Amino acid sequence: MSELVFDAPVAGAAVKQALAGSVFRPYWLDDAARSAPSFGPGLRYPDKYDLAIVGGGFTGLWSALLAKQRDPGLKVALLEAQTVGWSASGRNGGFVEASLTHGRDNGMARWPEEYGELERLGLANLDQIEQAVADLGIDCEFERTGALTVATEPYQAEQLLTDRDGSAAGEADPVYFDGPQLRAEINSPTYLAGVWDRRGNALVHPAKLAFGLASACAEAGVDLFEHTAVRHLARDRASGGRLRLATDRAFVQADRVVLATNVFPSLLARYRLHTVPVYDYVLVSEPLTAGQREQLGWRGRQGVSDAANQFHYYRLTGDGRILWGGYDAVYFPGRRVLPRHEVRPQTWAKLARHFLITFPYLEGLRFTHRWAGAIDTCSRFNAFFATAYSDQVAYAAGFTGLGVGASRFAAQVMVDRLNGVHSPITRLRMVREKPLPFPPEPFATLGIEATRWSLNRADHNQGRRNLWLRTLDAVGLGFDS
Ligand SMILES: Cc1cc2nc3c(=O)[nH]c(=O)nc-3n(C[C@H](O)[C@H](O)[C@H](O)COP(=O)(O)OP(=O)(O)OC[C@H]3O[C@@H](n4cnc5c(N)ncnc54)[C@H](O)[C@@H]3O)c2cc1C
């Protein structure tokens, strides 16, 4: 087992000082609080809708918008248990990845025959998000800066440079960097090589995007209800085929329903074992000074992640802070989404330590925000799709930490399916197939812990995968960052 660059010691006092003034709150929601739209819980009894959408994150908001664009006369309600964008959609890294398959390797391993089409659709989806943001005039700091993967260990650099040598000479994209070139781009002593995919990723202020989409929905005539949790979904026998969504105050009747509830327990009981919540932790720094920016470089403002299984993701914000997250992905036995799981001082300390190893000359910079969020992990690592109640209900979940962009694609799939449209996207094998569910406890905990332990070991062992990981790979359950 070899020591990794991130195993290096850092003075505890420096870590403590970096975190000392941070508040426990997602930076994005804090920063955009003034522009947050507000919608009451004022459902009337009994309300009837053509389409009811459950969940006010990106998936639900895009579904409402796309449904209205297709048929402006449609009567649409969006029911959100808390406030729009409060959950994963308002607290993520803001990487809008084109990939619909959680990366090329995962997509190629599962759907090799249609991977080219999936890649094309993913890029088109990203272009359409960019276009929608411009058309709707949403000020969400959308930047098409691309994604930079950096190698911090020699075996990772070797792999990246082998990929470079295998790629067609003279291609403009992706751009490969050796160590000195990469360090000239972004100044970190840990960098050994990198690859910059300039087209396949954008950065966004996620809370501003969610709030902007919610306002666009309201303008398009969608009725949005916050603080309105749906407790139960069933067929409404009395109404001749409609569906009934029961909330604490009233119920809604709808001809069609989109379930965009992400990591929260599915209203379709049969899919409750298909996802598990895995917690991801994040820090945001104070804005850098002009001198610190000068030292750092990073003029391309790329979204960055490192090439290990346990990886960090990081980026600049619009006002010149650094967001730094990832690495520990924590599953708590019992698969419950609970606020107490968001508090994990040891992970924030680890993140701060890794930050200081990456950018040692930024010692003294303070983090202003720390938070966490639950990721809806499924066993194939990208969203899956289902219908129920004679195709009157559509469901998508399982984005596994890559749903900022893919949520719009998922919305498109659900709207197509509810309209009975057989489009090129509903015909995809990726869309028609479902992942295997996770086993019940205690087997879920045992399996997830064995995988986490093995991935960490692989990172310390030149990326070599042990028997457990190779077995998971062989049965289509293997995860490779
Ligand atoms: C820390 C973190 C970092 C991430 N970073 C990235 C990233 O950089 N790039 C990326 O692509 N992805 C990232 N992700 C994942 C991404 O944020 C999600 O995949 C995406 O936001 C999912 O959107 P959603 O609308 O499906 O879910 P959510 O935003 O979780 O919305 C679901 C909504 O449904 C509501 N709801 C649930 N049940 C009910 C009910 N019964 N009744 C009414 N309402 C209900 C919830 O209150 C919630 O508001 C990250 C996630 C986390 C947690």
The ligand as an ORCA input file, in Angstrom:
! r2SCAN-3c Opt
* xyz 0 1
  C     -23.319     17.814     -2.084
  C     -23.780     17.474     -3.467
  C     -22.993     17.816     -4.557
  C     -23.427     17.515     -5.847
  N     -22.697     17.979     -6.909
  C     -23.164     17.794     -8.162
  C     -22.518     18.390     -9.276
  O     -21.581     19.171     -9.139
  N     -22.988     18.093    -10.514
  C     -24.068     17.279    -10.712
  O     -24.432     17.030    -11.857
  N     -24.733     16.760     -9.664
  C     -24.346     17.017     -8.404
  N     -25.048     16.549     -7.350
  C     -26.317     15.833     -7.627
  C     -27.423     16.799     -8.041
  O     -27.484     17.880     -7.137
  C     -28.758     16.056     -8.071
  O     -28.639     14.906     -8.885
  C     -29.894     16.906     -8.625
  O     -29.962     18.148     -7.974
  C     -31.194     16.134     -8.457
  O     -32.288     17.003     -8.655
  P     -33.708     16.495     -8.235
  O     -34.691     17.528     -8.606
  O     -33.946     15.143     -8.775
  O     -33.638     16.316     -6.654
  P     -33.760     17.382     -5.387
  O     -33.088     18.622     -5.712
  O     -33.368     16.598     -4.227
  O     -35.320     17.642     -5.380
  C     -36.240     16.678     -4.927
  C     -37.325     17.444     -4.216
  O     -38.434     16.589     -3.971
  C     -39.031     17.003     -2.769
  N     -39.833     15.874     -2.282
  C     -39.403     14.621     -1.991
  N     -40.437     13.856     -1.593
  C     -41.531     14.646     -1.647
  C     -42.913     14.421     -1.353
  N     -43.362     13.223     -0.946
  N     -43.775     15.454     -1.496
  C     -43.360     16.678     -1.943
  N     -42.056     16.931     -2.225
  C     -41.171     15.925     -2.087
  C     -37.873     17.345     -1.866
  O     -38.261     18.189     -0.811
  C     -36.900     17.997     -2.851
  O     -37.018     19.389     -2.865
  C     -24.647     16.810     -6.043
  C     -25.435     16.451     -4.957
  C     -25.017     16.787     -3.673
  C     -25.901     16.411     -2.509
*
